[in-house]
């Protein structure tokens, strides 16, 4: 009975892992890249590196002047405070149902012309909704439930899971053994992370996947739910013109509440009106729960209106799930831990897909029909996705900076690129397909710093000892390129997806690996 249950779990793990793995790899890899979405976005806007530096108070004053110039009649302004003096200031406003964003040179107050790009947010959007809301959210949620089933069934079918974690035999004679060991190591190494990231990803999508509570208590309106959680301090428009205080003068009283350097965002409701309100939001990168404490002041007098630092316990639990998933807490060390764990998860999925074809080749000999199709799809859904991800960064620099609809072209060209990898995989034997596509990805990663240097990125401004966000992208891409180059060399010695068993006498598998 116990063996029968384990065998049924093995069947589930094998076949669900195959069909779900094709999409799970792309979701996991883009989620891993999303950890550094902000840094990727900065890299994809090289024009911002030319902006001048200024103290925070001066930068805020110039941002306020730019808003008065660019959006004098907008009902809402926002200023994102820079993290460092040499960063430009991001300003936003809402008018006529549209949201606009500009970047202000902190030294001159001029608008910095930047190329249209989705930046790192592309990986975020693909990760949680496949660029198609709300249908994509449902697909990702269903696949995430499958991921949980795969993780739990994987634990069940491995009787000696912890011993297997310390077993890696890359030179094993059995062709499936090295891939099985790699799959086990990648799975067990970050198993708590895999369980946490999958569960929290499901939890933060509850308003779409479990809308009953939202319908019953809030009439299906997310806005009403938010109003019940976040204390609103804005006031109705008085329609009486009144000058707005210098916004920089409201940062010190907000920092007196939240601490020095803890103010991240200034939101101005009804600027230029007697009922103007300035809401200062606190950074939440020093806590797990992704809740932004905020303090409001009258925009014309600076008098405090209200403070929210206490939160509904249920909302706090949910926002803790959000914080655990987004990894904004814990500083760079925590984000690197998430990134490396995400790479381990991606490798776990990839090695599982390869192991499927290797084991069937050992049993059945030369791959034909279904097995041949699976082997080629595996190439495109793993190596092809890696090529598409790095190609996205290349497209950002190769497309003309001022072309119309540039953002749509950046994202739209990725589908033809991925289809090209699928066609290539269909035309080439799988071992060659793996080597050639991973080789292309390695070349693109290794050459990315040169592309950055040649297309406006400039030399490393902060030095290798303390690289800035954009330098970190170049260095990480170069490191990934070295890893991919090693993988190509390894695959040249032991082809991925190719069995060595005779077609007429397939080798027998140990019962534990069947």
Secondary structure, DSSP 8 states (H G I E B T S, - for coil): -HHHHHHHHHHHHHHHHHHHHHHHHHHHHHHHHHTTHHHHHHHT-GGGGG-----HHHHHHHHHHHHHHH-TT-SEEEEE--SSTTS-EEEEEEETTEEEEEEE-TTT--B-------TTHHHHHHHHHTT-TTHHHHHHHHHHHHHHHHHHHHHHH-TTHHHHHT---TT-SSHHHHHHHHHHHHHHHTHHHHHHHHHHHHHTTHHHHSTHHHHHHHTT-HHHHHHHHS----------B-----GGGGHHHHHHHH-TT-EEEEEEESTTBTT-EEEEEE--TTSSS----EEEEETTT--EEEEE----HHHHHHHHHHHHHHT-SSHHHHHHHHHHHHHHHHHHHHHHHHHHHHHHHHHH-S--THHHHHHHHHHHHHHHHHHHHHHHHHHHHHS-TT-TTHHHHHHHHHHHHHHHHHHHHHHS-HHHHHHHHHHHHHHHHHHHHHHHHHTT--S-SSTTTT--HHHHHHHHHHHHHHHHHHHHHHHHHS-TT---S-SSS-----GGG-
